[in-house]
Amino acid sequence: QKEVEQNSGPLSVPEGAIASLNCTYSDRGSQSFFWYRQYSGKSPELIMSIYSNGDKEDGRFTAQLNKASQYVSLLIRDSQPSDSATYLCAVIWSNFGNEKLTFGTGTRLTIIP
Amino acid sequence: DGGITQSPKYLFRKEGQNVTLSCEQNLNHDAMYWYRQDPGQGLRLIYYSQIVNDFQKGDIAEGYSVSREKKESFPLTVTSAQKNPTAFYLCASSIAPRRLRNQPQHFGDGTRLSIL
C-alpha cells in the first residue's frame, strides 16, 4: 500500500510568520506532487504542483521536493488569517501502467492574528 | 464557465435506500474520479474512469456503483450495501489519463450525504 504521511496538526502560526508543512511518501518512483488547500466544508483547491527536485515558488507559496529523502514541503510566507485551512499533500504513483493519485490525511493550519 | 458540477449539495438516505450522486464536467476531461472524505481524514478513492464505458474500483468500492455512458457524466450510486454512507463525497476530473504524470485533478464542490 503506497502511503502519503502528513502531520495532522493543528499547526498554529502567528500572522506574518512562515508556515512550514511537511509530507513524506513511500513510493520512491513517484514523479508528481501536489498541494491542495481545503477550507472547512469546501472541496480541495490546487495551490501548487512540483515535479523536479528543488524549490518552486508561486507568490507567497514555495514547494520543496527532495526525492532522495522522499519528502515534499510547502512554505507559506507572510502568513495571513485567510491561509487558515487544511492542506492536503497528494502524490501520483504508478502501478503496472495505471497511475493513481494518493492523498495524505492533511495538516490543519491556523494563523493567529 | 468550465467546471465540475456536483448535485445535490446535501442528500439524505433512508435505511435500505439507494441514492445517486450526480457529477457533470464541461472541461472535456477524459478521466473522472469519486472520493469519499470522512471528518478529519484524507480523501479515499471509490471509483475512477479513464474513458467512456470503462471504470475501475478504487480503494473502497464496496457498496458503491458507477457508470460512464457519457464523457461529461460520472454518477455514483450509494447502495443499501454501504452500511456507513455518511461522508462528504467529492468528484474530480483530469486530462490525459494514461499520462496522469503532471496532470492535477480538479474537484467539484462536493455532496454531503447523511443517514435519516
Contacts between the chains, C-beta under 8 A, distances in Angstrom:
chain1	res1	chain2	res2	distance
A	4	B	42	7.8
A	8	B	40	7.4
A	31	B	101	5.3
A	31	B	102	7.8
A	32	B	100	7.5
A	32	B	101	5.3
A	32	B	102	5.5
A	32	B	103	7.8
A	34	B	104	5.3
A	42	B	109	7.3
A	42	B	110	7.5
A	43	B	90	5.6
A	43	B	107	4.2
A	43	B	108	6.3
A	43	B	109	5.3
A	43	B	110	4.8
A	44	B	43	7.4
A	44	B	90	7.4
A	44	B	107	5.3
A	45	B	107	7.6
A	46	B	104	5.0
A	46	B	105	7.8
A	46	B	106	6.9
A	49	B	102	7.5
A	49	B	104	5.6
A	51	B	101	7.9
A	51	B	102	6.0
A	88	B	42	6.3
A	88	B	43	7.2
A	92	B	100	5.7
A	92	B	101	6.3
A	97	B	98	7.6
A	98	B	56	7.5
A	99	B	98	7.8
A	99	B	100	3.8
A	99	B	101	6.6
A	100	B	45	7.0
A	100	B	48	7.8
A	100	B	100	7.8
A	101	B	33	7.8
A	101	B	45	7.8
A	101	B	100	7.2
A	101	B	105	6.0
A	103	B	35	8.0
A	103	B	42	4.3
A	103	B	43	4.4
A	104	B	42	5.6
A	105	B	40	7.5
A	105	B	41	5.6
A	105	B	42	4.1
A	106	B	41	7.9
A	106	B	42	5.7
